[in-house]
Amino acid sequence: MVNLTISLDENLVKQARIKAIQEGTSLSAKVREMLAAYVRQDLPSTPLAIPKLPTSGSGGLMPGIDPCSNRSMFDAMDADMDISNLK
């Protein structure tokens, strides 16, 4: 953990400490919670779409796709998207 020094109004800190105690927590925990919520606001709210890779009838990848190669995977995704757009 990192210690952070900030300047706050003394009365605000007293009121916040009292409220945190009433909630069964600490002011430090509440600040961590609020800071984490603040950071999460910048994250996308919808999950990222994972593209489907072309597979064979048995469920494995189509022949010629190397799962250890990013370029091979990207090329396979691009090729699949091009084919699906033609339908």
C-alpha distances in whole Angstrom, upper triangle without the diagonal:
4,7,10,13,16,19,21,24,24,26,24,21,23,25,21,20,24,23,20,22,25,23,21,18,15,15,11,12,15,13,11,14,16,14,14,18,18,17,19,22,22,23,26,27,30,29,30,34,34,37,40,41,45,46,49,51,49,45,44,44,47,49,48,44,42,38,37,38,36,39,41,39,39,43,43,41,43,47,46,45,49,51,49,50,54,55
4,6,10,13,16,18,22,22,25,22,20,22,24,21,20,24,24,21,22,26,24,23,19,16,15,12,13,15,13,11,15,16,13,14,18,18,17,19,22,22,23,26,28,31,30,31,35,35,39,41,43,46,47,51,53,51,48,47,46,49,50,49,45,43,40,38,39,37,40,42,40,40,43,44,42,44,47,47,46,49,52,50,51,55,55
4,7,10,13,15,19,19,21,20,17,19,21,19,18,21,22,19,21,24,23,22,18,15,14,10,13,15,12,11,15,16,14,16,19,18,18,21,23,24,25,29,30,33,33,34,38,38,42,45,46,50,51,54,56,55,51,50,49,52,54,53,49,47,44,42,42,40,43,46,44,43,47,48,46,47,51,50,49,52,55,53,54,57,58
4,6,10,12,16,17,19,17,15,18,20,17,17,21,21,19,21,24,23,22,19,16,13,10,13,14,11,11,15,15,12,15,18,16,16,20,21,22,24,27,29,32,32,33,37,38,42,45,46,50,51,55,57,55,52,51,50,53,55,53,49,47,44,43,43,41,43,46,44,43,47,48,45,47,50,50,49,52,54,53,53,57,58
4,7,10,13,14,17,16,13,16,19,16,16,20,21,19,21,24,24,24,20,16,14,12,15,16,12,13,17,16,14,17,20,18,19,22,23,24,26,30,31,34,35,36,40,41,45,48,49,53,55,58,60,59,55,54,53,56,58,57,53,51,48,46,46,44,46,49,47,46,50,51,49,50,53,53,52,54,57,56,56,59,60
4,6,10,12,15,13,11,15,17,15,15,19,19,18,21,23,23,23,20,17,13,12,15,15,11,13,16,15,13,17,18,17,18,21,22,23,25,29,30,33,34,36,40,41,44,48,50,53,55,58,60,59,56,55,54,57,59,57,54,52,49,47,47,45,47,50,48,46,50,51,49,50,53,53,51,54,57,55,55,59,60
4,7,9,12,11,10,13,15,14,15,18,19,19,21,23,24,24,21,18,14,14,17,16,13,16,19,17,16,19,21,19,20,24,24,25,28,31,32,36,37,38,42,44,47,51,53,56,58,62,63,63,59,58,57,60,62,60,57,55,52,51,51,48,50,53,51,49,53,54,51,52,56,56,54,56,59,58,57,61,62
4,6,9,7,7,10,12,11,13,15,16,16,19,21,21,22,19,16,13,13,16,15,12,16,18,15,15,19,20,18,20,23,23,25,28,31,31,35,37,38,42,44,47,51,53,57,58,62,63,63,59,59,58,60,63,61,58,56,53,52,52,49,52,54,52,50,54,55,52,53,57,56,54,57,59,58,57,61,62
4,6,5,6,9,10,11,12,15,16,16,19,20,21,23,20,18,14,16,19,17,15,18,20,18,18,22,22,21,23,26,26,28,30,33,33,37,39,41,45,47,50,53,56,60,61,65,66,65,62,62,61,64,66,65,61,60,56,56,55,53,55,57,55,54,57,58,55,56,60,59,57,60,62,60,60,64,64
4,5,5,6,9,10,11,13,14,15,17,19,20,21,19,16,13,15,18,17,16,19,21,19,20,23,24,23,25,28,28,30,33,36,36,39,41,43,47,49,52,55,58,62,63,66,68,67,63,63,62,65,68,67,63,61,58,57,57,55,57,60,57,56,59,60,57,58,62,61,59,62,65,63,62,66,67
4,5,5,6,8,10,11,12,14,15,17,18,20,19,16,14,16,19,17,16,20,21,19,21,24,24,23,26,28,28,31,33,36,36,39,41,43,47,49,53,56,58,62,63,67,68,67,64,64,63,66,68,68,64,62,59,58,59,56,58,61,58,57,60,61,58,59,63,62,60,63,65,63,62,66,67
4,5,5,6,9,10,11,12,14,15,16,18,17,14,11,14,16,14,13,17,17,15,17,20,20,20,23,25,24,27,29,32,32,35,37,40,43,46,49,52,55,58,60,63,64,64,60,60,59,62,65,64,60,59,56,55,55,52,55,57,54,53,57,57,54,55,59,58,56,59,61,59,59,63,63
4,5,5,6,9,10,10,12,14,15,16,14,12,8,11,13,12,11,15,16,15,16,19,20,19,22,24,25,27,29,32,32,35,37,39,43,45,48,51,54,58,59,62,64,63,59,59,58,61,64,63,59,58,54,54,54,51,54,56,53,52,56,57,54,55,59,58,56,59,61,59,59,63,63
4,5,5,6,9,10,11,12,14,15,14,12,10,13,15,14,14,17,18,17,19,22,22,22,25,27,28,30,32,35,34,38,40,42,46,48,51,54,57,60,61,65,66,65,61,61,61,64,66,66,62,61,57,56,57,54,57,59,56,56,59,60,57,58,62,60,59,62,64,62,62,66,66
4,5,5,6,9,10,11,12,14,14,12,10,14,15,13,14,17,17,16,19,21,21,21,24,26,26,29,31,34,33,36,38,41,44,46,50,53,55,59,60,63,64,63,60,60,60,63,66,65,61,60,56,56,56,54,57,59,56,55,58,59,56,57,60,59,57,60,62,60,60,64,64
4,5,5,6,9,10,10,12,11,9,7,10,11,9,10,13,14,13,15,18,18,18,21,22,23,26,27,30,29,33,34,37,41,43,46,49,52,55,56,60,61,60,56,56,56,59,62,61,57,56,53,52,53,50,53,55,52,51,55,55,52,53,57,56,54,57,59,57,57,61,61
4,5,5,6,9,10,10,9,7,5,9,11,9,11,14,14,14,17,19,19,20,23,24,25,28,29,32,32,35,36,39,42,44,48,50,53,57,57,61,62,61,57,57,57,60,63,62,58,57,53,53,53,51,54,56,53,52,56,56,53,55,58,57,56,59,61,59,59,63,63
4,5,5,6,9,10,10,9,9,12,13,12,14,17,17,17,19,21,21,23,25,27,27,30,32,34,33,37,38,41,44,46,50,52,55,58,59,62,63,62,59,59,59,62,65,64,61,59,56,55,56,54,57,58,55,55,59,59,56,57,61,59,58,61,63,60,61,64,64
4,5,5,6,9,9,9,8,12,12,10,12,15,14,14,17,19,19,20,23,24,24,28,29,31,30,33,35,38,41,43,47,49,52,56,56,60,60,59,56,56,56,59,62,62,58,57,53,53,54,51,54,56,53,52,56,56,53,55,58,56,54,58,60,57,57,61,61
4,5,5,6,5,5,6,9,9,7,10,12,12,13,15,17,17,19,21,22,23,26,27,30,29,32,33,36,39,41,45,47,50,53,54,57,58,57,53,53,54,57,59,59,55,54,50,50,51,49,52,53,50,50,54,53,51,52,56,54,53,56,58,55,56,60,59
4,5,5,6,6,8,11,11,10,13,15,15,16,19,20,20,22,25,25,27,30,31,33,32,35,36,39,42,44,47,50,52,56,56,59,60,59,55,56,56,59,62,62,58,57,53,52,54,51,54,56,53,53,56,56,53,55,59,57,56,59,61,58,59,63,62
4,5,8,9,11,14,13,12,15,17,16,17,20,21,21,23,26,26,27,30,31,33,32,35,36,39,42,44,48,50,53,56,57,60,60,59,55,56,57,60,63,63,59,58,54,54,55,53,56,57,54,54,57,57,54,56,59,57,56,59,61,58,59,63,62
4,6,8,10,13,11,10,14,15,13,15,18,19,18,21,23,23,24,27,28,30,28,31,32,35,39,40,44,46,49,52,53,56,56,55,52,52,53,56,59,59,55,54,50,50,51,49,52,53,50,50,54,53,50,52,55,54,52,56,57,55,55,59,59
4,7,10,12,10,11,14,15,14,16,19,19,19,22,24,24,26,29,29,31,30,33,33,36,39,41,45,47,49,53,53,56,56,55,51,52,53,56,59,59,55,54,50,50,51,49,52,53,50,50,54,53,51,53,56,54,53,57,58,56,57,60,60
4,7,8,7,7,11,11,11,13,16,16,17,19,21,21,23,26,27,29,28,31,31,34,38,39,43,45,47,51,51,54,55,54,50,50,51,54,57,56,53,51,48,47,48,46,49,51,48,48,52,51,49,51,54,52,51,55,56,54,55,58,58
4,5,5,6,9,10,11,12,14,15,17,18,20,21,23,26,26,29,29,32,32,35,38,40,44,46,48,52,52,56,57,55,52,52,52,55,57,57,53,52,48,47,48,46,49,51,48,48,52,52,49,51,54,53,52,55,57,55,56,59,59
4,5,5,6,9,10,10,12,14,15,16,18,20,21,24,25,28,28,31,32,34,38,40,43,46,48,52,53,56,57,56,52,52,52,55,58,57,53,52,48,47,48,46,49,51,48,47,51,51,49,50,54,52,51,54,56,54,55,59,59
4,5,5,6,9,10,10,12,14,15,17,18,20,22,23,27,27,30,30,33,36,38,41,44,46,50,50,54,55,54,50,50,50,53,55,54,51,49,45,44,45,43,46,48,45,45,49,49,46,48,52,50,49,52,54,53,53,57,57
4,5,5,6,9,10,11,12,14,15,17,19,21,22,25,24,27,28,30,34,35,39,41,43,47,48,51,52,51,47,47,47,50,53,52,48,47,43,42,43,41,44,46,43,43,47,47,44,46,49,48,47,50,52,50,51,54,55
4,5,5,6,8,10,11,12,14,15,17,20,21,23,23,26,27,30,33,35,38,41,43,47,48,51,52,51,48,48,48,51,53,53,49,48,44,44,44,42,45,47,44,43,47,47,44,46,49,48,46,50,52,49,50,54,54
4,5,5,6,8,10,10,12,14,16,18,19,22,22,26,27,29,33,34,38,41,43,47,48,51,53,52,48,48,47,50,53,52,48,47,43,43,43,41,43,45,43,42,46,46,43,45,48,47,46,49,51,49,49,53,53
4,6,5,6,9,10,11,12,15,16,17,21,21,24,24,26,30,31,35,38,40,44,45,48,50,48,45,44,44,47,49,49,45,43,40,39,40,37,40,42,39,39,43,43,40,42,45,44,43,46,48,46,47,51,51
4,6,5,6,9,10,11,13,15,16,19,18,21,22,25,28,30,33,36,39,42,43,46,48,47,43,43,43,46,48,48,44,43,39,39,40,37,40,42,39,38,42,42,39,41,44,43,41,45,47,45,45,49,49
4,5,5,6,9,10,11,14,15,18,18,21,22,25,28,30,34,37,39,43,44,48,49,48,44,44,44,47,49,49,45,44,41,40,41,38,40,42,39,38,42,42,39,41,44,43,41,45,47,44,45,48,49
4,5,5,6,9,10,12,14,17,17,21,22,24,27,29,33,36,38,42,43,47,48,47,44,43,43,46,48,47,43,42,39,38,38,35,38,40,37,36,40,41,38,39,43,42,40,43,45,43,44,47,48
4,5,5,6,9,11,11,15,15,18,19,21,24,26,29,32,35,38,40,43,45,44,40,40,39,42,45,44,40,39,35,35,35,32,35,37,34,33,37,38,35,36,40,39,37,40,42,41,41,45,45
4,5,5,7,9,10,13,13,16,17,20,23,25,29,32,34,38,39,43,44,44,40,40,39,42,45,44,40,40,36,36,36,33,36,38,35,34,37,38,35,36,39,38,36,40,42,39,40,43,44
4,6,5,8,10,13,13,17,18,20,24,26,30,33,35,39,41,44,46,45,42,41,41,43,46,45,41,40,37,37,37,34,36,38,35,34,37,38,35,36,39,38,36,40,42,40,40,43,44
4,5,6,8,11,12,16,17,18,22,24,27,30,33,36,38,42,43,43,39,39,38,40,43,42,38,37,34,33,33,30,32,35,32,31,34,35,32,33,37,36,34,37,39,38,38,41,42
4,5,5,8,9,12,13,15,19,21,24,27,30,34,35,39,40,40,36,36,35,38,40,40,36,35,32,32,32,29,31,33,30,29,32,33,30,31,35,33,32,35,37,35,35,39,39
4,6,8,8,12,14,16,19,22,25,28,31,35,36,40,42,41,38,38,37,39,42,41,37,37,34,34,34,30,32,34,31,30,33,34,30,31,35,34,31,34,37,35,34,38,39
4,7,9,12,13,14,18,20,23,27,29,33,35,39,40,40,36,36,35,37,40,39,35,34,32,32,31,27,29,32,29,27,30,31,28,29,32,31,29,32,35,33,32,36,37
4,6,9,10,11,15,17,20,23,26,29,31,35,37,37,33,33,31,34,36,36,32,31,28,29,28,25,27,29,26,24,28,28,25,26,30,29,27,30,32,30,30,34,35
4,6,7,8,12,14,17,21,23,27,29,33,34,34,31,31,29,32,35,34,30,30,27,28,27,24,26,27,24,23,26,26,23,24,27,26,24,27,29,27,27,31,31
4,7,9,12,15,18,21,24,28,30,33,34,34,31,31,30,33,36,36,32,32,29,30,30,26,28,30,26,25,28,28,24,26,29,27,25,28,30,27,28,31,31
4,6,9,12,15,18,21,24,26,30,31,31,27,28,27,30,33,33,29,29,27,28,28,24,26,27,24,22,25,25,21,23,26,24,22,25,27,24,24,28,28
4,6,9,12,15,18,22,23,27,28,28,24,25,24,26,30,29,26,26,23,25,24,21,24,24,21,20,23,22,19,21,24,22,20,24,25,23,23,27,27
4,6,9,13,15,19,21,25,26,26,23,23,22,24,27,26,23,23,20,22,21,18,20,21,17,16,19,19,15,17,20,18,17,20,22,20,21,24,25
4,6,9,12,16,18,21,23,23,20,20,19,21,24,24,21,21,19,21,20,17,19,19,16,15,17,16,13,15,17,15,14,17,19,16,17,21,21
4,7,9,13,15,18,20,20,17,17,15,18,21,21,17,18,15,17,17,15,16,16,12,12,15,14,10,13,15,13,13,16,18,16,17,21,21
4,6,10,12,16,18,19,15,15,13,15,18,18,15,16,14,17,16,14,15,14,10,10,12,10,7,10,12,10,9,13,14,12,14,17,18
4,7,9,12,14,15,12,12,10,12,15,16,13,15,13,17,16,15,15,14,10,11,12,10,7,10,11,8,9,13,13,11,14,17,16
4,6,10,13,13,10,10,7,9,12,12,9,12,10,14,13,12,13,11,8,9,10,7,6,9,9,7,9,12,12,12,15,17,17
4,7,10,11,9,9,6,6,10,11,9,12,12,15,15,15,15,12,10,11,11,7,7,10,9,6,10,12,10,11,14,15,15
4,7,8,6,5,4,5,9,11,10,12,12,16,16,16,17,14,12,14,14,10,11,14,12,10,13,15,13,14,17,18,18
4,5,5,6,6,5,8,11,11,14,14,18,18,19,19,16,15,17,16,13,14,17,15,13,16,18,15,16,19,20,19
4,5,8,9,9,11,15,15,17,17,21,22,23,23,20,18,21,20,16,17,20,18,15,18,20,17,17,21,21,19
4,6,9,10,12,15,15,17,16,20,21,22,23,20,18,21,21,17,18,22,20,17,21,23,20,20,24,24,23
4,7,9,12,15,13,15,14,17,19,20,21,18,16,18,19,15,16,19,18,15,18,21,19,18,22,23,22
4,6,9,11,10,11,10,14,16,17,18,15,13,16,17,13,14,18,17,15,18,20,19,19,23,24,23
4,6,8,7,9,8,12,13,14,15,11,10,13,13,10,11,14,13,12,15,17,16,17,20,21,21
4,6,6,9,10,14,14,15,15,11,11,13,12,9,11,14,12,11,15,16,14,16,19,19,19
4,6,8,11,13,14,16,15,11,12,15,13,10,14,16,13,14,17,18,16,18,22,22,22
4,6,10,12,11,13,12,8,10,13,11,9,13,14,12,13,17,17,17,19,22,22,23
4,6,9,8,10,9,6,6,10,9,7,10,12,11,12,15,16,16,18,20,21,22
4,5,5,8,9,6,7,10,10,9,12,14,14,15,18,19,19,21,24,25,26
4,6,7,9,7,6,10,11,10,12,15,15,15,18,20,20,21,24,26,26
4,7,9,8,8,11,13,13,14,17,18,18,21,22,23,24,27,28,30
4,5,5,6,9,10,11,13,14,15,17,19,20,21,23,25,26,28
4,5,5,6,8,10,11,12,14,15,17,18,20,21,23,25,26
4,5,5,6,8,10,10,12,14,15,16,18,20,21,23,25
4,6,5,6,9,10,10,12,14,15,16,18,20,22,23
4,5,5,6,9,10,11,12,14,15,17,19,20,22
4,5,5,6,9,10,11,12,14,15,17,19,21
4,5,5,6,9,10,11,12,14,15,17,19
4,5,5,6,9,10,11,12,14,16,17
4,5,5,6,9,10,11,12,15,16
4,5,5,6,9,10,11,13,15
4,5,5,6,9,10,11,13
4,5,5,6,9,10,11
4,5,5,6,9,10
4,6,5,7,9
4,5,5,7
4,5,5
4,6
4
